[in-house]
Amino acid sequence: MPFGEVVCGAPGSGKSTYCYGKHQLFTALNRPISIVNLDPANDNIPYPCAIDIASLITLQDVMDEHGLGPNGGMLYCMEYLDANFDWLEARLKELGSDAYVLFDVPGQVELSTNHEALKHIVQRLTKIGFRLAAVHLCDAHYVTDAAKYVSVLLLSLRTMLQLELPHVNVLSKVDLIVQYGDLDFNLDFYTEVQDLSYMENALNASSPRYTALNMALCSVIEDYSLVGFETLAVEDKASMLHLTRAIDRATGYIFVPPHDAPAPEGTLEASSISASTRPNTFSLFSSAAGPMAGSVGDVQERWIDAREQWDAFERKEWRQEGEAIREAREREKAMQGERRGKSGIRERK
């Protein structure tokens, strides 16, 4: 049973950077990962690509042949992929039944909000056995402006209703948020989508003509009560690990035991079936049912309230780690020199 993420979000939200960072993290953790590029306009792919839609169709070819613009051409490409899904299915089967796949989709928001092609592709992926979660990236700087924050909430809500997948909304680039000004509230107000009526003053100050409309939109968001956010600083290992745990819960991958998992006897079924289909009660009553480590308050302290102190602390840790590695290498070289010296003495004897 393969697992995967549908990585979506507006242009510039950091989808490709996230995929590249996830590949680096999973490679270090010895977790399987394959990345599928479904963006026919992505000519500069930073990550190793297992499957590339450019092998099937490209945006430039569609624009040249049919005289379409970028947006119309993108919709055509996704409809073409939907019509030729067997091409994608055949290549996904080559990745194996225990694959973990990231689908890097185009940034045009209409694909994930109201166009049917991507929704059909996701449904067909689910039918062939994929356990998917949508990872919707939103640039964190939008929370510094009340009107932009409401628009991001509406976009996230519409994407959740359209794709009909387990959904993880993410405020990406949270490490850069201080560059865009002070927050009106603490960060947890925005990640937990708390009482939006507190934003009335800020909304009225930026757009007083649309007070009634703004509050009506906030009411719609609160009535659904679906939207919440995780945070992400893609270059921070702790942030990536926290988001990975949240996504593993959404997909069910947290129940998949690693081959060398130190689990108590009897909690994992001893059989030859793949790890992704083996019952795992140990994960159910430990990691899956337990609380998530870390909090939004820790994120605010690290990247907003005490960023300079944390940066200085991490630089000190990195220097100490580098010195420890250098000393270990020097000791290893000295031991190798001693061994070579001893072997030379034995040869002369």
C-alpha positions in Angstrom: 0.0 0.0 0.0 1.9 3.1 -1.2 1.5 6.4 0.7 1.9 9.9 -0.6 1.4 13.7 -0.4 -0.3 16.0 -2.9 1.8 19.1 -2.4 -0.3 22.1 -3.5 -0.3 25.9 -3.0 -0.1 29.2 -4.7 3.0 30.1 -6.8 5.9 31.0 -4.7 4.6 29.3 -1.6 7.7 26.9 -1.5 6.3 23.7 -3.0 9.4 22.6 -4.9 11.7 23.7 -2.0 9.6 21.7 0.4 9.9 18.6 -1.8 13.6 19.0 -2.0 13.9 19.5 1.8 11.7 16.4 2.3 13.9 14.3 0.0 17.0 15.4 2.0 15.3 14.6 5.3 14.0 11.2 4.3 17.3 10.2 2.7 19.0 11.0 6.1 16.4 9.0 7.9 16.6 6.1 5.5 12.9 6.4 4.7 11.8 5.6 1.1 10.8 8.6 -0.9 10.1 9.4 -4.6 9.0 12.7 -6.1 6.7 13.1 -9.0 6.7 16.4 -10.8 3.2 17.1 -12.2 4.0 20.7 -13.1 4.5 20.9 -16.9 6.0 24.4 -16.6 8.6 23.5 -14.0 11.9 23.6 -16.0 14.2 24.0 -13.0 13.6 21.0 -10.8 15.8 21.1 -7.7 15.1 17.6 -6.4 15.8 14.1 -7.9 12.6 13.4 -10.0 11.3 9.8 -10.2 8.6 10.7 -12.7 8.4 13.9 -14.7 5.2 15.0 -16.6 7.5 16.7 -19.1 8.0 13.1 -20.5 4.3 13.2 -21.4 3.5 16.9 -22.1 5.0 20.4 -21.6 3.3 23.7 -21.2 5.4 25.4 -23.9 4.4 22.7 -26.5 0.7 23.2 -25.7 1.0 27.0 -25.9 2.8 26.8 -29.3 0.5 24.1 -30.8 -2.9 25.4 -29.6 -2.2 29.1 -29.1 -3.2 29.1 -25.5 -1.9 31.4 -22.7 -0.1 30.1 -19.6 -3.2 29.5 -17.5 -5.3 27.9 -20.3 -2.3 25.8 -21.3 -1.9 24.6 -17.8 -5.5 23.5 -17.6 -5.1 21.7 -20.9 -2.0 19.8 -19.6 -3.8 18.6 -16.5 -6.8 17.5 -18.5 -4.4 15.7 -20.8 -2.8 13.9 -17.8 -6.2 13.0 -16.6 -7.1 11.5 -19.9 -3.8 9.6 -20.0 -3.7 8.5 -16.4 -2.6 5.0 -17.5 0.8 6.6 -18.3 1.2 7.8 -14.7 -0.2 4.6 -13.2 2.3 2.4 -15.1 5.3 4.5 -13.9 4.0 4.6 -10.3 3.8 0.8 -10.2 7.5 0.6 -11.0 8.2 2.4 -7.6 6.9 -0.6 -5.7 4.0 -1.2 -3.2 5.8 0.4 -0.2 6.7 3.6 -2.0 6.2 7.1 -0.4 5.5 9.5 -3.1 5.4 13.3 -3.2 3.2 14.8 -6.0 4.4 18.3 -6.8 1.4 19.9 -8.5 1.2 23.2 -10.4 0.7 26.4 -8.5 -2.4 27.7 -10.3 -4.9 27.8 -7.5 -7.9 27.0 -9.7 -6.6 23.5 -10.2 -7.1 22.8 -6.5 -10.2 24.9 -5.9 -12.7 24.6 -8.8 -11.2 22.7 -11.8 -12.0 19.0 -11.9 -8.8 17.6 -13.6 -6.6 17.4 -10.4 -9.5 16.2 -8.4 -10.1 13.3 -10.8 -6.4 12.4 -10.8 -6.4 12.3 -7.0 -9.5 10.1 -6.9 -7.9 7.7 -9.4 -4.7 7.6 -7.3 -6.8 6.7 -4.3 -8.6 3.9 -6.2 -5.3 2.2 -7.2 -4.3 2.0 -3.5 -2.6 5.3 -2.6 -3.1 6.6 0.9 -2.8 10.4 0.3 -2.9 13.6 2.2 -3.0 17.1 0.7 -0.2 19.4 2.0 -1.4 22.9 1.2 1.4 25.5 1.6 0.6 29.1 2.2 3.3 31.8 2.6 3.4 32.8 6.3 3.7 36.5 5.5 0.0 36.7 4.8 -0.8 36.5 8.5 0.8 40.0 9.0 -2.2 41.5 7.1 -5.7 40.8 8.3 -7.4 40.9 4.8 -4.7 38.6 3.3 -5.1 36.2 6.2 -8.9 35.9 5.6 -8.2 35.3 1.9 -5.7 32.5 2.8 -8.3 31.0 5.0 -10.9 31.0 2.2 -8.4 29.5 -0.2 -7.5 26.7 2.2 -11.1 26.0 3.0 -12.0 25.8 -0.7 -9.0 23.5 -1.4 -10.1 21.2 1.4 -13.6 20.9 0.1 -12.5 20.4 -3.5 -9.8 17.7 -3.0 -11.6 15.7 -0.3 -8.4 14.4 1.2 -6.9 14.3 4.7 -5.6 17.8 4.7 -2.6 19.6 6.3 -2.5 23.3 5.8 1.0 24.8 6.3 2.3 28.3 6.9 5.6 28.0 5.1 8.6 30.3 5.4 7.7 31.0 9.0 11.4 31.8 9.6 11.0 34.9 7.4 7.8 36.2 9.0 9.5 39.0 11.1 10.6 40.7 7.8 7.0 41.6 7.0 6.1 43.4 10.3 4.6 42.7 13.7 1.7 40.4 14.2 -1.6 41.7 15.7 -1.9 38.6 17.8 0.2 35.7 18.9 1.0 33.1 16.3 -1.3 30.5 17.8 -4.3 32.8 17.0 -3.5 32.3 13.3 -2.6 28.6 13.3 -5.6 27.6 15.4 -7.9 30.0 13.6 -9.4 31.4 16.8 -12.3 33.8 17.2 -12.1 35.8 14.0 -14.3 38.6 15.4 -11.2 39.9 17.1 -9.9 40.9 13.6 -12.8 43.3 13.0 -10.8 46.4 13.9 -7.8 45.4 11.8 -10.1 44.6 8.8 -12.0 47.9 9.2 -8.8 49.8 9.3 -7.5 48.3 6.0 -10.9 48.2 4.1 -13.7 50.1 5.9 -16.0 50.0 3.0 -16.2 46.2 3.2 -16.8 45.6 6.9 -20.0 43.6 6.5 -18.5 41.5 3.7 -15.3 40.8 5.7 -17.3 39.7 8.8 -19.6 37.5 6.6 -16.6 35.8 5.2 -15.2 35.2 8.7 -18.5 33.8 9.7 -18.4 31.3 6.8 -14.9 30.1 7.8 -16.0 29.7 11.4 -19.2 27.8 10.5 -17.2 25.2 8.7 -14.6 25.1 11.5 -12.2 23.0 9.3 -9.1 25.2 8.8 -6.0 25.1 10.9 -2.3 25.4 10.2 1.0 23.8 10.9 4.2 25.8 10.6 7.3 25.2 8.5 10.8 26.5 8.3 12.2 24.2 5.6 15.8 24.6 6.6 15.1 23.8 10.3 15.3 20.1 11.0 13.0 20.2 14.1 10.3 22.0 12.0 10.5 19.5 9.2 10.3 16.6 11.6 7.3 18.1 13.4 5.4 18.6 10.1 6.4 15.0 9.0 4.8 13.6 12.1 1.6 15.6 11.5 1.4 14.3 7.9 2.2 10.7 8.9 -0.8 10.9 11.2 -3.0 12.2 8.4 -2.0 9.5 5.9 -1.7 6.7 8.4 1.9 6.1 7.7 2.6 6.4 11.4 1.2 2.9 11.7 3.9 1.5 9.3 6.7 -0.1 11.4 10.2 0.4 10.2 12.2 -2.8 9.5 14.4 -2.3 12.6 11.6 -0.9 14.8 12.3 -1.7 18.5 8.7 -2.8 19.3 7.6 -5.0 22.2 7.1 -8.7 21.4 3.6 -9.5 20.1 2.7 -6.0 18.9 3.8 -6.5 15.3 2.4 -9.4 13.3 5.2 -11.7 12.2 4.4 -12.4 8.6 5.8 -11.9 5.1 3.3 -9.2 4.1 4.6 -5.7 3.4 5.1 -3.3 6.3 2.4 -0.9 5.0 -0.3 -3.6 5.4 0.8 -5.2 8.6 -1.2 -4.4 11.8 0.7 -2.3 14.3 -1.0 -1.9 17.6 2.2 -0.5 19.2 2.0 2.6 17.1 -1.7 2.9 17.7 -1.3 3.2 21.5 2.0 5.1 21.5 2.8 7.6 18.8 -0.6 7.8 17.0 -2.7 8.2 20.1 -0.2 10.4 22.0 0.1 14.1 21.9 2.2 15.9 19.3 5.6 17.1 20.6 6.3 20.8 20.5 3.9 23.7 20.3 3.2 26.9 18.4 4.5 28.8 21.3 7.9 27.2 20.8 7.7 28.2 17.1 6.9 31.8 18.1 9.8 31.9 20.5 12.2 30.5 18.0 11.4 32.6 15.0 9.7 35.8 16.4 10.3 36.6 20.0 13.8 35.3 20.6 15.2 34.7 17.1 18.6 36.3 17.7 19.2 34.4 20.9 18.3 31.1 19.2 20.4 31.8 16.2 23.4 32.5 18.4 22.7 29.3 20.4 22.5 27.2 17.2 25.7 28.7 15.8 27.5 27.7 19.1 26.1 24.2 18.8 27.2 23.9 15.2 30.7 25.1 16.1 30.9 22.5 18.9 29.6 19.8 16.6 32.1 20.7 14.0 34.9 20.6 16.4 33.8 17.2 17.7 33.7 15.9 14.2 37.2 17.3 13.4 38.6 15.8 16.6 37.1 12.4 15.7 38.6 12.5 12.3 42.0 13.5 13.7 41.9 10.6 16.1 40.9 8.2 13.3 43.8 9.4 11.2 46.2 9.0 14.1 44.9 5.4 14.7 45.3 4.6 11.0 48.9 5.9 11.1 49.7 3.7 14.2 48.2 0.7 12.4 50.3 1.3 9.3 53.4 1.8 11.5 52.8 -1.5 13.3 52.2 -3.4 10.1 55.4 -1.9 8.6 57.4 -3.1 11.7 56.0 -6.6 11.3 56.9 -6.8 7.6 60.5 -5.8 8.4 60.7 -8.5 11.0 
